[in-house]
Each structure stands twice: as C-alpha cells, then as structure tokens.
Amino acid sequence: AVRVIAAKLLRQRGYEVIEAEDGEQALELAEEWAGQIDMMVSDVIMPGLDGPSLLKKARPFLGDIPVMFISGYAESDFSDLLQDEVGVSFLPKPLDIKSLAERVKQQLHGE
C-alpha cells in the first residue's frame, strides 16, 4: 500500500515511476531499464531479496545513480551492508509522503 501511494504521489509531481512488487522483480526491471533509471527508492526489508542485496546485484545496471532506502529499522542496523556504496540515503518510517517527494527532488538535483 505504501508503494502504491508513494508511486502515485511521485507521478503527480511529474516523475516517471517503475514499480516492482519485490526485490527480484526490481532486479529484473533494473536490467530491462539499464541506463534509463535516474534514482532507485527501495525498502530495506522485502520478501526474498532485501534492499541492500538488490542494490549490490543491480548496481551494474544502475551505474552511480542515487539510491534511497526506506525502513522502519535504524539506519545503523543495516549500514554495514552498504559500506562500499556511495550516493545512498535513508528515509525512516513511518513514511511522510511529502518528505519522500522532497527528498527525491533533492537527490535527483544534487541538493
């Protein structure tokens, strides 16, 4: 439900959004859209492939685009999984949809 609402809001703000139901589908979409994705927003905890593992596998298709992880866990709980990554930010849950839109804008424009 959060994904659907967030995607709808971002579309209303003019962003093109590619949605995935889980980490495996997101990896497939990253490969399919290689070189055409400007930013990845992912939950940390997902069924199957978690967010940090998704990023490691998808990075060859994504290049050095910014990545935002959303999680109900503290950033320190998973930051060690991302130690070699750059351009990664964190947005805690509960998710404020307006904060998400503002953070996406900031990440995409390097603010």
All heavy atoms as an XYZ file, in Angstrom:
859
protein
N       0.828     -1.199      0.000
C       0.000      0.000      0.000
C       0.869      1.258      0.000
O       0.556      2.224     -0.699
C      -0.919     -0.006      1.217
N       1.956      1.245      0.768
C       2.842      2.412      0.821
C       3.460      2.660     -0.554
O       3.529      3.803     -1.015
C       3.939      2.227      1.886
C       4.957      3.351      1.829
C       3.317      2.151      3.272
N       3.877      1.579     -1.222
C       4.481      1.710     -2.551
C       3.502      2.354     -3.527
O       3.860      3.264     -4.280
C       4.928      0.344     -3.074
C       5.623      0.442     -4.428
C       5.869     -0.918     -5.069
N       4.652     -1.338     -5.741
C       4.001     -2.473     -5.502
N       4.434     -3.314     -4.598
N       2.910     -2.771     -6.165
N       2.262      1.904     -3.517
C       1.250      2.418     -4.437
C       1.008      3.911     -4.197
O       0.962      4.704     -5.145
C      -0.062      1.615     -4.300
C      -1.187      2.244     -5.091
C       0.163      0.176     -4.743
N       0.883      4.296     -2.937
C       0.647      5.700     -2.598
C       1.857      6.553     -2.978
O       1.719      7.629     -3.561
C       0.315      5.844     -1.100
C      -1.035      5.190     -0.816
C       0.314      7.306     -0.678
C      -1.336      5.009      0.657
N       3.045      6.084     -2.635
C       4.263      6.835     -2.951
C       4.425      6.991     -4.461
O       4.753      8.086     -4.945
C       5.480      6.140     -2.350
N       4.199      5.933     -5.214
C       4.330      5.998     -6.670
C       3.316      6.979     -7.253
O       3.647      7.768     -8.148
C       4.148      4.612     -7.275
N       2.094      6.934     -6.752
C       1.052      7.846     -7.244
C       1.452      9.302     -6.989
O       1.336     10.153     -7.878
C      -0.284      7.528     -6.560
C      -1.418      8.396     -7.018
C      -2.721      8.025     -6.329
C      -3.860      8.918     -6.806
N      -5.127      8.591     -6.170
N       1.930      9.587     -5.779
C       2.337     10.944     -5.449
C       3.485     11.412     -6.352
O       3.469     12.541     -6.854
C       2.769     11.031     -3.990
C       3.331     12.409     -3.638
C       2.236     13.337     -3.168
C       4.418     12.289     -2.604
N       4.475     10.554     -6.543
C       5.615     10.935     -7.380
C       5.184     11.158     -8.827
O       5.667     12.081     -9.492
C       6.721      9.885     -7.278
C       7.419      9.826     -5.914
C       8.352      8.637     -5.839
C       8.164     11.125     -5.618
N       4.268     10.340     -9.311
C       3.743     10.552    -10.670
C       3.015     11.886    -10.771
O       3.140     12.593    -11.765
C       2.819      9.403    -11.062
C       3.546      8.124    -11.395
C       2.602      7.053    -11.931
N       3.340      5.842    -12.209
C       3.271      4.726    -11.481
N       2.450      4.656    -10.437
N       3.994      3.668    -11.794
N       2.252     12.231     -9.728
C       1.533     13.508     -9.718
C       2.500     14.688     -9.752
O       2.141     15.769    -10.208
C       0.637     13.623     -8.480
C      -0.574     12.723     -8.525
C      -1.359     12.739     -7.219
O      -0.866     13.161     -6.170
N      -2.583     12.243     -7.270
N       3.702     14.464     -9.282
C       4.723     15.520     -9.295
C       5.577     15.472    -10.553
O       6.604     16.139    -10.632
C       5.588     15.413     -8.056
C       4.741     15.644     -6.816
C       5.532     16.099     -5.683
N       4.637     16.435     -4.578
C       5.005     17.117     -3.540
N       6.241     17.535     -3.446
N       4.156     17.384     -2.578
N       5.180     14.647    -11.513
C       5.850     14.636    -12.810
C       6.932     13.590    -13.001
O       7.575     13.556    -14.047
N       7.135     12.735    -12.020
C       8.156     11.704    -12.161
C       7.588     10.480    -12.859
O       6.429     10.115    -12.658
C       8.693     11.278    -10.787
C       9.410     12.380    -10.059
C       8.810     13.028     -8.978
C      10.685     12.779    -10.436
C       9.462     14.045     -8.299
C      11.339     13.794     -9.767
C      10.728     14.428     -8.705
O      11.372     15.433     -8.036
N       8.411      9.839    -13.668
C       8.045      8.546    -14.234
C       8.506      7.495    -13.233
O       9.668      7.497    -12.813
C       8.748      8.337    -15.576
C       8.354      7.056    -16.254
C       9.008      6.894    -17.616
O       9.441      7.898    -18.206
O       9.089      5.749    -18.081
N       7.606      6.610    -12.840
C       7.896      5.633    -11.792
C       7.752      4.222    -12.350
O       6.760      3.908    -12.997
C       6.942      5.817    -10.592
C       7.214      4.775     -9.516
C       7.051      7.230    -10.024
N       8.756      3.406    -12.102
C       8.706      1.984    -12.446
C       8.556      1.246    -11.122
O       9.434      1.347    -10.264
C      10.003      1.536    -13.153
C      10.268      2.397    -14.382
C       9.924      0.057    -13.518
C      11.681      2.242    -14.925
N       7.474      0.512    -10.943
C       7.205     -0.167     -9.672
C       7.538     -1.656     -9.751
O       7.308     -2.290    -10.773
C       5.729     -0.060     -9.313
C       5.284      1.306     -8.908
C       3.824      1.314     -8.530
O       3.486      0.801     -7.435
O       3.019      1.825     -9.327
N       8.045     -2.166     -8.657
C       8.311     -3.597     -8.531
C       7.656     -4.099     -7.250
O       7.651     -3.407     -6.233
C       9.816     -3.860     -8.483
N       7.124     -5.305     -7.306
C       6.455     -5.888     -6.136
C       7.430     -6.434     -5.108
O       7.092     -6.574     -3.938
C       5.502     -6.995     -6.582
C       4.331     -6.473     -7.368
C       3.338     -7.564     -7.746
O       3.465     -8.701     -7.246
O       2.442     -7.258     -8.535
N       8.646     -6.784     -5.546
C       9.645     -7.337     -4.631
C      11.039     -7.109     -5.207
O      11.190     -6.563     -6.300
C       9.377     -8.829     -4.373
C       9.337     -9.666     -5.638
O      10.041     -9.349     -6.628
O       8.595    -10.665     -5.654
N      12.040     -7.529     -4.455
C      13.418     -7.313     -4.876
C      13.792     -8.018     -6.161
O      14.532     -7.481     -6.986
N      13.279     -9.222     -6.359
C      13.594     -9.972     -7.578
C      13.053     -9.258     -8.813
O      13.737     -9.130     -9.827
C      13.036    -11.405     -7.502
C      13.790    -12.319     -6.559
C      13.391    -12.164     -5.090
O      12.473    -11.375     -4.769
O      14.030    -12.824     -4.247
N      11.807     -8.764     -8.724
C      11.226     -8.046     -9.855
C      11.972     -6.727    -10.082
O      12.193     -6.327    -11.224
C       9.739     -7.792     -9.628
C       9.086     -7.148    -10.849
C       7.625     -6.806    -10.642
O       7.160     -6.611     -9.518
N       6.886     -6.739    -11.736
N      12.381     -6.072     -9.004
C      13.135     -4.829     -9.136
C      14.461     -5.073     -9.862
O      14.868     -4.266    -10.700
C      13.394     -4.224     -7.760
N      15.121     -6.176     -9.570
C      16.368     -6.512    -10.246
C      16.126     -6.738    -11.739
O      16.886     -6.251    -12.582
C      17.005     -7.749     -9.606
C      18.333     -8.207    -10.188
C      19.381     -7.103    -10.139
C      18.821     -9.456     -9.454
N      15.064     -7.453    -12.066
C      14.710     -7.673    -13.477
C      14.447     -6.344    -14.184
O      14.903     -6.126    -15.312
C      13.474     -8.564    -13.588
C      13.706    -10.000    -13.163
C      12.405    -10.807    -13.078
O      11.358    -10.338    -13.590
O      12.440    -11.903    -12.497
N      13.721     -5.450    -13.525
C      13.413     -4.154    -14.119
C      14.666     -3.293    -14.256
O      14.816     -2.557    -15.230
C      12.343     -3.433    -13.300
C      10.952     -4.052    -13.395
C      10.024     -3.446    -12.344
C      10.367     -3.891    -14.787
N      15.570     -3.381    -13.288
C      16.827     -2.627    -13.379
C      17.620     -3.068    -14.606
O      18.188     -2.234    -15.313
C      17.655     -2.823    -12.110
N      17.623     -4.367    -14.862
C      18.330     -4.864    -16.050
C      17.610     -4.426    -17.326
O      18.241     -3.971    -18.276
C      18.431     -6.389    -15.994
C      19.238     -6.969    -17.136
C      19.485     -8.463    -17.018
O      18.927     -9.105    -16.095
O      20.225     -8.991    -17.858
N      16.293     -4.547    -17.321
C      15.500     -4.173    -18.500
C      15.636     -2.681    -18.829
O      15.694     -2.299    -19.998
C      14.031     -4.497    -18.233
C      13.092     -4.175    -19.362
C      11.650     -4.502    -19.036
O      11.389     -5.405    -18.204
O      10.755     -3.845    -19.594
N      15.692     -1.842    -17.814
C      15.754     -0.391    -17.995
C      17.178      0.150    -17.787
O      17.358      1.345    -17.537
C      14.806      0.293    -17.010
C      13.367      0.078    -17.335
C      12.589     -0.991    -16.978
C      12.521      0.935    -18.090
N      11.323     -0.842    -17.461
C      11.242      0.332    -18.148
C      12.708      2.157    -18.713
C      10.176      0.921    -18.815
C      11.636      2.743    -19.369
C      10.390      2.129    -19.421
N      18.185     -0.700    -17.901
C      19.579     -0.301    -17.657
C      19.920      0.991    -18.388
O      19.622      1.149    -19.567
C      20.526     -1.417    -18.087
N      20.531      1.918    -17.648
C      20.946      3.188    -18.219
C      19.837      4.224    -18.339
O      20.096      5.352    -18.757
N      18.612      3.859    -18.000
C      17.486      4.782    -18.144
C      16.865      5.174    -16.805
O      15.920      5.960    -16.766
C      16.406      4.136    -19.012
C      16.893      3.766    -20.407
C      15.823      3.020    -21.168
O      14.774      3.578    -21.465
N      16.078      1.766    -21.473
N      17.369      4.636    -15.721
C      16.820      4.916    -14.395
C      17.672      5.994    -13.735
O      18.897      5.903    -13.718
C      16.804      3.624    -13.534
C      15.883      2.583    -14.186
C      16.365      3.924    -12.109
C      15.918      1.218    -13.532
N      17.001      7.022    -13.190
C      17.716      8.141    -12.579
C      17.894      8.002    -11.075
O      18.767      8.638    -10.491
C      16.966      9.451    -12.859
C      16.926      9.774    -14.339
O      17.952      9.608    -15.023
O      15.852     10.181    -14.816
N      17.046      7.189    -10.443
C      17.126      7.015     -8.997
C      16.386      5.747     -8.610
O      15.378      5.412     -9.232
C      16.490      8.213     -8.279
C      16.532      8.132     -6.783
S      15.858      9.648     -6.049
C      16.180      9.293     -4.341
N      16.874      5.071     -7.577
C      16.172      3.905     -7.048
C      15.722      4.200     -5.623
O      16.508      4.684     -4.811
C      17.078      2.670     -7.039
C      16.349      1.422     -6.545
S      17.355     -0.081     -6.614
C      18.145     -0.018     -5.007
N      14.445      3.925     -5.349
C      13.892      4.026     -3.998
C      13.444      2.623     -3.621
O      12.682      1.994     -4.351
C      12.697      5.006     -3.945
C      12.129      5.065     -2.539
C      13.102      6.389     -4.437
N      13.939      2.132     -2.494
C      13.639      0.756     -2.104
C      13.460      0.645     -0.600
O      14.105      1.352      0.167
C      14.786     -0.165     -2.529
O      14.605     -1.483     -2.049
N      12.605     -0.267     -0.210
C      12.520     -0.622      1.195
C      13.758     -1.454      1.525
O      14.339     -2.089      0.643
C      11.249     -1.433      1.453
C      10.750     -1.317      2.877
O      11.600     -1.217      3.794
O       9.538     -1.332      3.082
N      14.183     -1.434      2.753
C      15.320     -2.251      3.171
C      14.895     -3.710      3.292
O      15.556     -4.608      2.777
C      15.906     -1.746      4.510
C      16.962     -2.713      5.031
C      16.501     -0.367      4.328
N      13.783     -3.943      3.982
C      13.310     -5.299      4.220
C      12.186     -5.622      3.246
O      11.167     -4.935      3.223
C      12.790     -5.459      5.675
C      13.859     -5.043      6.683
C      12.305     -6.878      5.917
C      15.128     -5.858      6.654
N      12.414     -6.639      2.428
C      11.415     -7.105      1.465
C      11.466     -8.624      1.449
O      12.491     -9.211      1.802
C      11.729     -6.585      0.061
C      11.732     -5.086     -0.071
S      12.067     -4.545     -1.761
C      13.827     -4.866     -1.911
N      10.387     -9.252      1.026
C      10.435    -10.711      0.880
C      11.492    -11.091     -0.157
O      11.677    -10.392     -1.140
C       9.041    -11.075      0.379
C       8.195     -9.863      0.546
C       9.107     -8.688      0.648
N      12.175    -12.178      0.082
C      13.179    -12.629     -0.888
C      14.422    -11.762     -0.821
O      15.126    -11.723      0.180
N      14.673    -11.016     -1.865
C      15.866    -10.178     -1.995
C      15.667     -8.862     -1.245
O      14.794     -8.079     -1.584
C      16.105     -9.922     -3.490
C      17.414     -9.314     -3.935
C      18.591    -10.210     -3.543
C      17.403     -9.117     -5.445
N      16.479     -8.617     -0.211
C      16.342     -7.375      0.549
C      16.970     -6.203     -0.203
O      17.660     -6.387     -1.202
C      16.940     -7.527      1.949
C      18.438     -7.763      1.945
O      19.152     -7.193      1.101
O      18.916     -8.524      2.802
N      16.721     -4.988      0.277
C      17.186     -3.787     -0.407
C      18.685     -3.709     -0.639
O      19.129     -3.475     -1.765
N      19.529     -3.891      0.408
C      20.969     -3.833      0.176
C      21.467     -4.895     -0.818
O      22.329     -4.614     -1.653
C      21.562     -4.052      1.575
C      20.509     -3.501      2.493
C      19.209     -3.903      1.843
N      20.906     -6.098     -0.752
C      21.306     -7.148     -1.702
C      20.852     -6.788     -3.113
O      21.578     -7.014     -4.092
C      20.705     -8.499     -1.301
O      21.184     -8.884     -0.033
N      19.651     -6.221     -3.213
C      19.158     -5.755     -4.513
C      20.119     -4.736     -5.099
O      20.501     -4.826     -6.267
C      17.762     -5.141     -4.352
C      17.273     -4.258     -5.502
C      17.138     -5.059     -6.792
C      15.955     -3.585     -5.140
N      20.529     -3.771     -4.299
C      21.431     -2.737     -4.798
C      22.740     -3.330     -5.299
O      23.216     -2.971     -6.374
C      21.698     -1.690     -3.721
C      22.669     -0.580     -4.121
C      22.200      0.143     -5.377
C      22.871      0.384     -2.963
N      23.327     -4.247     -4.541
C      24.594     -4.858     -4.965
C      24.448     -5.573     -6.313
O      25.307     -5.481     -7.177
C      25.109     -5.815     -3.900
C      25.616     -5.104     -2.665
C      26.237     -6.064     -1.691
C      26.621     -5.454     -0.376
N      27.142     -4.132     -0.351
N      23.328     -6.273     -6.497
C      23.116     -7.002     -7.754
C      22.711     -6.077     -8.898
O      23.026     -6.345    -10.050
C      22.050     -8.083     -7.558
C      22.520     -9.210     -6.666
C      21.479    -10.288     -6.537
C      22.028    -11.444     -5.690
N      21.208    -12.626     -5.795
N      22.013     -4.989     -8.580
C      21.506     -4.091     -9.622
C      22.490     -2.991    -10.002
O      22.351     -2.382    -11.058
C      20.189     -3.462     -9.164
N      23.482     -2.730     -9.162
C      24.404     -1.615     -9.407
C      25.013     -1.626    -10.811
O      25.128     -0.566    -11.439
C      25.475     -1.581     -8.320
C      26.284     -0.319     -8.260
C      25.473      0.953     -8.246
N      25.406      1.581     -6.952
C      24.808      2.742     -6.742
N      24.226      3.404     -7.719
N      24.753      3.252     -5.542
N      25.378     -2.785    -11.378
C      25.920     -2.762    -12.740
C      24.930     -2.195    -13.777
O      25.350     -1.633    -14.781
C      26.214     -4.234    -13.040
C      26.394     -4.867    -11.703
C      25.459     -4.126    -10.790
N      23.653     -2.326    -13.533
C      22.636     -1.815    -14.447
C      22.270     -0.365    -14.132
O      21.779      0.357    -14.986
C      21.356     -2.665    -14.382
C      21.608     -4.131    -14.519
C      21.326     -4.996    -13.479
C      22.156     -4.653    -15.686
C      21.559     -6.356    -13.596
C      22.408     -6.013    -15.808
C      22.106     -6.869    -14.763
N      22.508      0.042    -12.886
C      22.094      1.365    -12.429
C      23.174      2.429    -12.562
O      22.881      3.617    -12.546
C      21.667      1.296    -10.953
C      20.484      0.389    -10.624
C      20.289      0.302     -9.114
C      19.222      0.873    -11.308
N      24.423      2.006    -12.647
C      25.509      2.981    -12.647
C      25.601      3.646    -11.280
O      25.304      3.035    -10.260
N      25.957      4.923    -11.257
C      26.169      5.604     -9.975
C      24.982      6.480     -9.565
O      25.151      7.486     -8.876
C      27.453      6.422    -10.023
C      27.420      7.503    -11.091
O      26.455      7.551    -11.883
O      28.371      8.305    -11.137
N      23.781      6.096     -9.955
C      22.584      6.870     -9.600
C      22.376      6.895     -8.085
O      22.828      6.004     -7.376
C      21.314      6.317    -10.285
C      20.966      4.919     -9.761
C      21.454      6.363    -11.791
C      19.573      4.450    -10.126
N      21.688      7.922     -7.580
C      21.379      7.940     -6.152
C      20.368      6.850     -5.784
O      19.519      6.474     -6.592
C      20.791      9.335     -5.920
C      20.422      9.859     -7.250
C      21.222      9.113     -8.273
N      20.489      6.376     -4.557
C      19.609      5.328     -4.038
C      19.087      5.785     -2.679
O      19.861      6.262     -1.849
C      20.368      3.998     -3.889
C      19.502      2.941     -3.226
C      20.876      3.518     -5.246
N      17.772      5.643     -2.473
C      17.178      5.969     -1.182
C      16.531      4.724     -0.603
O      15.715      4.085     -1.258
C      16.126      7.062     -1.316
C      15.526      7.460      0.019
S      14.165      8.644     -0.129
C      14.876      9.889     -1.155
N      16.924      4.382      0.612
C      16.306      3.268      1.318
C      15.311      3.795      2.334
O      15.570      4.776      3.029
C      17.365      2.414      2.024
C      18.101      1.511      1.095
C      19.452      1.689      0.869
C      17.446      0.477      0.444
C      20.139      0.849      0.001
C      18.134     -0.364     -0.426
C      19.474     -0.174     -0.647
N      14.175      3.120      2.403
C      13.131      3.434      3.371
C      13.061      2.256      4.332
O      13.060      1.105      3.904
C      11.781      3.625      2.655
C      11.889      4.772      1.650
C      10.667      3.861      3.648
C      10.719      4.871      0.718
N      13.023      2.554      5.639
C      12.990      1.456      6.596
C      12.434      1.888      7.935
O      12.591      3.035      8.348
C      14.402      0.901      6.809
O      14.369     -0.153      7.752
N      11.817      0.930      8.607
C      11.385      1.127      9.972
C      12.503      0.830     10.957
O      12.388      1.079     12.147
N      13.605      0.294     10.454
C      14.763     -0.013     11.295
C      15.697      1.184     11.316
O      15.699      1.996     10.398
C      15.519     -1.235     10.752
C      14.725     -2.500     10.831
C      13.921     -2.906      9.775
C      14.754     -3.297     11.969
C      13.164     -4.067      9.839
C      14.009     -4.465     12.050
C      13.221     -4.841     10.981
O      12.483     -5.990     11.062
N      16.529      1.263     12.324
C      17.529      2.326     12.386
C      18.544      2.121     11.271
O      18.891      0.986     10.931
C      18.227      2.311     13.739
N      19.014      3.214     10.718
C      19.990      3.139      9.626
C      21.213      2.326     10.038
O      21.759      1.568      9.240
C      20.396      4.549      9.207
C      21.332      4.595      8.027
C      21.616      6.011      7.567
O      21.159      6.974      8.212
O      22.315      6.144      6.556
N      21.627      2.433     11.286
C      22.810      1.710     11.765
C      22.617      0.198     11.725
O      23.587     -0.552     11.670
C      23.169      2.152     13.185
O      22.087      1.886     14.060
N      21.352     -0.265     11.726
C      21.081     -1.701     11.693
C      21.478     -2.348     10.372
O      21.682     -3.551     10.310
C      19.590     -1.984     11.940
C      19.177     -1.692     13.369
O      20.066     -1.488     14.226
O      17.961     -1.669     13.628
N      21.556     -1.564      9.305
C      21.899     -2.153      8.013
C      23.002     -1.408      7.269
O      23.426     -1.841      6.204
C      20.651     -2.246      7.112
C      20.074     -0.916      6.734
C      20.504     -0.259      5.592
C      19.097     -0.324      7.506
C      19.976      0.972      5.245
C      18.558      0.908      7.162
C      19.003      1.560      6.031
N      23.511     -0.331      7.828
C      24.512      0.463      7.118
C      25.787     -0.318      6.820
O      26.465     -0.049      5.832
C      24.837      1.747      7.887
O      25.347      1.440      9.159
N      26.116     -1.322      7.651
C      27.307     -2.129      7.377
C      27.149     -2.940      6.092
O      28.134     -3.316      5.463
C      27.623     -3.046      8.556
C      26.497     -3.990      8.893
O      25.320     -3.562      8.847
O      26.778     -5.158      9.210
N      25.922     -3.182      5.655
C      25.680     -3.902      4.398
C      25.950     -3.019      3.187
O      26.014     -3.498      2.068
C      24.225     -4.397      4.340
C      23.779     -5.340      5.441
C      22.279     -5.592      5.352
C      24.551     -6.650      5.371
N      26.112     -1.718      3.417
C      26.266     -0.755      2.324
C      27.615     -0.043      2.367
O      27.768      0.998      1.753
C      25.142      0.288      2.413
C      23.730     -0.262      2.311
C      22.726      0.790      2.731
C      23.443     -0.758      0.914
N      28.590     -0.611      3.053
C      29.827      0.114      3.295
C      30.587      0.526      2.039
O      31.290      1.515      2.055
C      30.733     -0.655      4.258
C      30.873     -2.119      3.968
C      31.719     -2.815      5.019
O      32.903     -2.976      4.825
N      31.131     -3.223      6.118
N      30.449     -0.179      0.926
C      31.173      0.196     -0.292
C      30.331      1.054     -1.227
O      30.764      1.382     -2.327
C      31.636     -1.062     -1.037
C      32.638     -1.859     -0.227
O      33.407     -1.245      0.541
O      32.659     -3.096     -0.358
N      29.143      1.419     -0.800
C      28.234      2.181     -1.657
C      28.336      3.682     -1.394
O      28.545      4.110     -0.271
C      26.778      1.732     -1.421
C      26.471      0.359     -1.979
C      26.465      0.311     -3.494
O      26.324      1.359     -4.152
O      26.601     -0.803     -4.024
N      28.172      4.467     -2.456
C      28.105      5.922     -2.337
C      26.767      6.379     -2.919
O      26.135      5.664     -3.691
C      29.271      6.609     -3.082
C      30.594      6.284     -2.421
C      29.290      6.210     -4.536
N      26.340      7.559     -2.540
C      25.089      8.092     -3.065
C      23.856      7.428     -2.490
O      22.801      7.431     -3.109
N      23.991      6.838     -1.287
C      22.870      6.147     -0.658
C      22.355      6.999      0.498
O      23.132      7.449      1.336
C      23.292      4.759     -0.135
C      22.157      4.091      0.617
C      23.750      3.871     -1.289
N      21.040      7.219      0.521
C      20.428      7.958      1.624
C      19.371      7.082      2.286
O      19.030      6.012      1.782
C      19.826      9.272      1.132
O      18.774      9.020      0.223
N      18.834      7.576      3.388
C      17.921      6.795      4.212
C      16.748      7.669      4.621
O      16.923      8.821      5.014
C      18.683      6.309      5.445
C      17.845      5.613      6.465
C      17.424      4.299      6.266
C      17.480      6.258      7.634
C      16.660      3.656      7.219
C      16.714      5.618      8.594
C      16.299      4.313      8.372
N      15.541      7.142      4.506
C      14.335      7.831      4.960
C      13.608      6.890      5.901
O      13.202      5.804      5.510
C      13.451      8.187      3.758
C      12.242      9.082      4.031
C      12.679     10.445      4.558
C      11.430      9.266      2.761
N      13.468      7.281      7.178
C      12.844      6.377      8.157
C      11.325      6.300      8.009
O      10.682      7.242      7.543
C      13.230      6.994      9.500
C      13.454      8.443      9.212
C      13.948      8.518      7.790
N      10.777      5.158      8.413
C       9.335      5.002      8.538
C       8.959      5.421      9.945
O       9.793      5.337     10.836
C       8.933      3.531      8.321
C       9.047      3.059      6.902
C       8.608      1.605      6.834
C       8.747      1.025      5.450
N       8.418     -0.402      5.420
N       7.754      5.863     10.205
C       6.666      5.928      9.241
C       6.943      6.991      8.185
O       7.506      8.041      8.482
C       5.437      6.281     10.071
C       5.992      6.913     11.315
C       7.341      6.306     11.530
N       6.546      6.686      6.999
C       6.867      7.497      5.837
C       5.930      8.681      5.717
O       4.716      8.533      5.731
C       6.760      6.614      4.584
C       7.179      7.223      3.273
C       8.646      7.619      3.330
C       6.973      6.215      2.155
N       6.517      9.847      5.602
C       5.778     11.068      5.310
C       5.911     11.260      3.802
O       7.010     11.495      3.291
C       6.399     12.233      6.087
C       5.773     13.563      5.753
O       5.324     13.768      4.612
O       5.738     14.421      6.657
N       4.796     11.149      3.100
C       4.827     11.173      1.636
C       5.413     12.489      1.102
O       6.168     12.486      0.137
C       3.407     10.926      1.064
C       2.891      9.557      1.496
C       3.401     11.039     -0.436
C       3.712      8.383      1.015
N       5.116     13.598      1.753
C       5.687     14.875      1.298
C       7.195     14.890      1.479
O       7.917     15.421      0.641
C       5.034     16.050      2.032
C       3.609     16.274      1.604
C       3.011     17.484      2.290
C       1.566     17.659      1.821
N       0.918     18.801      2.444
N       7.682     14.297      2.570
C       9.127     14.206      2.790
C       9.780     13.351      1.711
O      10.865     13.674      1.233
C       9.435     13.613      4.158
O       8.995     14.462      5.176
N       9.110     12.276      1.331
C       9.634     11.421      0.268
C       9.797     12.222     -1.019
O      10.855     12.197     -1.645
C       8.710     10.225      0.030
C       9.041      9.382     -1.203
C      10.399      8.714     -1.069
C       7.958      8.352     -1.457
N       8.772     12.950     -1.413
C       8.830     13.726     -2.657
C       9.944     14.770     -2.603
O      10.682     14.951     -3.581
C       7.487     14.382     -2.926
N      10.075     15.435     -1.461
C      11.120     16.451     -1.323
C      12.511     15.825     -1.375
O      13.420     16.347     -2.018
C      10.934     17.217     -0.011
C      11.859     18.407      0.123
C      11.724     19.440     -0.984
O      10.605     19.671     -1.491
O      12.762     20.021     -1.362
N      12.695     14.686     -0.722
C      13.994     14.001     -0.730
C      14.339     13.486     -2.130
O      15.497     13.549     -2.535
C      13.994     12.853      0.269
C      14.003     13.302      1.726
C      15.378     13.754      2.206
N      16.356     12.715      2.134
C      16.533     11.760      3.053
N      15.802     11.753      4.143
N      17.450     10.845      2.887
N      13.354     12.981     -2.849
C      13.603     12.533     -4.227
C      14.090     13.716     -5.060
O      15.081     13.614     -5.786
C      12.343     11.884     -4.842
C      12.483     11.734     -6.347
C      12.066     10.543     -4.186
N      13.407     14.835     -4.935
C      13.810     16.049     -5.668
C      15.237     16.437     -5.323
O      16.052     16.729     -6.199
C      12.836     17.184     -5.350
C      13.154     18.480     -6.047
C      12.164     19.562     -5.650
C      12.557     20.886     -6.257
N      11.678     21.967     -5.780
N      15.557     16.457     -4.025
C      16.909     16.827     -3.588
C      17.953     15.867     -4.152
O      19.006     16.309     -4.633
C      16.991     16.820     -2.058
C      16.235     17.926     -1.389
C      16.165     17.758      0.112
O      16.628     16.772      0.677
N      15.560     18.725      0.784
N      17.678     14.585     -4.091
C      18.653     13.580     -4.576
C      18.872     13.714     -6.078
O      19.994     13.633     -6.554
C      18.167     12.162     -4.255
C      18.150     11.830     -2.797
C      19.538     11.500     -2.257
O      20.543     11.601     -2.914
N      19.580     11.095     -1.035
N      17.797     13.907     -6.812
C      17.910     13.977     -8.275
C      18.629     15.245     -8.735
O      19.270     15.247     -9.771
C      16.528     13.896     -8.919
C      15.898     12.519     -8.919
C      14.471     12.583     -9.434
C      16.727     11.533     -9.751
N      18.502     16.300     -7.954
C      19.118     17.572     -8.345
C      20.390     17.880     -7.570
O      20.915     18.977     -7.652
C      18.084     18.706     -8.201
C      16.895     18.520     -9.067
N      16.931     18.644    -10.434
C      15.623     18.150     -8.764
C      15.728     18.392    -10.937
N      14.921     18.080     -9.938
N      20.856     16.888     -6.798
C      22.117     17.029     -6.082
C      22.120     18.129     -5.043
O      23.150     18.755     -4.800
N      20.973     18.379     -4.435
C      20.875     19.452     -3.431
C      21.315     18.958     -2.077
O      21.210     17.842     -1.728
C      19.424     19.960     -3.366
C      18.986     20.576     -4.671
C      17.507     20.969     -4.663
O      16.864     20.940     -3.610
O      17.013     21.304     -5.732
